[in-house]
Amino acid sequence: MLKIICGPKGSGKTKRIIEAANDAVATAKGHLIFITDTKRYMYDLKREIRFIDASDYSIAGEDALCGFIKGAIAGNYDNEFVYVDGAARIAGKDLNDMAQFFYMLEKVARMRALSLYVTCSCAEEELPEYLRNYL
């Protein structure tokens, strides 16, 4: 399952995705992964969640980010939840140009039975049409 958390900058998307990750710890049977591009929120997450700061890996573009996420997932066979805070920001791309990236994430989520959450910085009414199915 792929789920989008959207809202304008400063609307609390990161807080919501962190809360979702922390809440999932209580019921998760597998691993949880949280990917963002800053160490700022590292200590807001429960220790059971694998925190990855993508800025340490010089990711350039949506293909590189998709490969990075797949690599993180491949690290364990029993991943259950993956949280990506700011995919467009990490990839350095405009959200309107990332349809292929989100289709690939949906495919990976289905294949691996993952719950995958991604934040997008835009108001819901400005969200590209291809992402509306994931709200």
C-alpha positions in Angstrom: 0.0 0.0 0.0 1.3 3.5 -0.9 -0.1 6.4 1.1 0.5 10.1 0.4 0.6 12.7 3.2 0.3 16.1 1.7 0.0 19.7 2.7 1.8 23.0 2.2 5.1 23.7 3.7 4.8 24.2 7.5 1.5 22.3 7.7 2.8 19.5 9.9 3.4 16.7 7.4 6.7 15.6 9.0 5.0 15.6 12.5 2.2 13.4 11.1 4.6 10.9 9.4 6.7 10.7 12.5 3.6 10.0 14.6 2.5 7.4 12.2 5.9 5.7 12.3 6.0 5.8 16.1 2.4 4.5 16.4 3.2 1.6 14.0 5.9 0.3 16.4 3.2 -1.1 18.7 1.7 -3.3 16.1 4.5 -4.0 13.6 5.7 -7.5 13.2 8.4 -6.6 10.8 11.0 -3.8 10.4 10.2 -0.1 10.1 12.4 2.3 8.0 12.3 6.1 8.0 14.1 8.0 5.2 14.5 11.8 5.2 17.2 14.3 4.2 18.1 15.7 7.7 19.2 14.4 11.0 16.9 16.9 12.7 14.1 14.3 13.5 16.4 11.4 14.4 15.6 11.6 18.1 11.8 12.1 17.6 11.5 8.5 16.3 11.4 5.4 18.5 14.6 3.4 18.6 12.9 0.4 16.9 12.7 2.5 13.7 15.6 2.3 11.3 16.5 6.0 10.6 18.3 6.9 7.3 19.5 10.4 6.5 19.5 10.3 2.7 21.7 13.5 2.5 24.6 11.3 3.5 24.4 9.5 0.2 24.3 12.2 -2.5 21.1 11.1 -4.1 20.5 12.9 -7.4 17.2 12.3 -9.2 14.1 10.1 -8.8 15.8 7.0 -10.3 18.6 7.2 -7.7 16.1 7.7 -4.9 14.0 4.8 -6.1 17.1 2.6 -6.1 18.1 3.8 -2.7 14.7 2.9 -1.3 14.8 -0.5 -2.9 18.3 -1.0 -1.5 17.1 -0.1 2.0 14.2 -2.5 1.7 16.4 -5.3 0.4 18.5 -5.1 3.6 15.9 -7.1 5.5 13.4 -9.7 4.2 10.7 -8.7 6.8 10.3 -5.0 6.3 6.7 -3.9 7.0 6.6 -0.1 7.0 8.6 2.4 5.0 8.3 6.2 5.6 9.8 8.7 3.2 9.7 12.4 4.3 10.0 14.7 1.3 10.6 12.4 -1.7 10.6 15.3 -4.2 13.0 17.3 -2.0 15.4 14.4 -1.7 15.3 13.7 -5.4 15.6 17.3 -6.3 12.6 17.1 -8.7 9.3 18.7 -9.1 6.4 16.6 -7.9 4.7 16.9 -11.3 7.6 15.1 -12.9 7.8 12.1 -10.6 4.9 9.9 -11.8 7.2 7.1 -12.7 8.8 7.2 -9.3 5.5 6.8 -7.5 4.3 4.0 -9.8 7.5 2.1 -9.0 7.0 2.6 -5.3 3.5 1.3 -5.6 4.7 -1.8 -7.4 7.4 -2.4 -4.8 4.9 -1.9 -2.0 2.6 -4.5 -3.5 5.4 -7.0 -4.3 6.8 -6.9 -0.8 3.5 -6.3 1.1 4.8 -3.0 2.5 2.9 -0.1 3.9 4.8 2.8 2.3 4.1 6.5 3.4 5.5 9.5 1.5 5.1 13.2 2.3 4.5 15.7 -0.5 4.7 19.5 -0.1 1.7 20.8 -1.8 -1.9 21.5 -0.9 -4.3 18.6 -1.6 -6.1 20.5 -4.4 -2.7 21.1 -6.1 -1.6 17.5 -5.9 -1.0 16.0 -9.3 -3.8 13.8 -10.6 -1.7 10.6 -10.6 -1.2 10.9 -6.8 -4.9 11.4 -5.9 -5.5 7.7 -5.7 -2.9 7.4 -2.9 -4.5 9.9 -0.5 
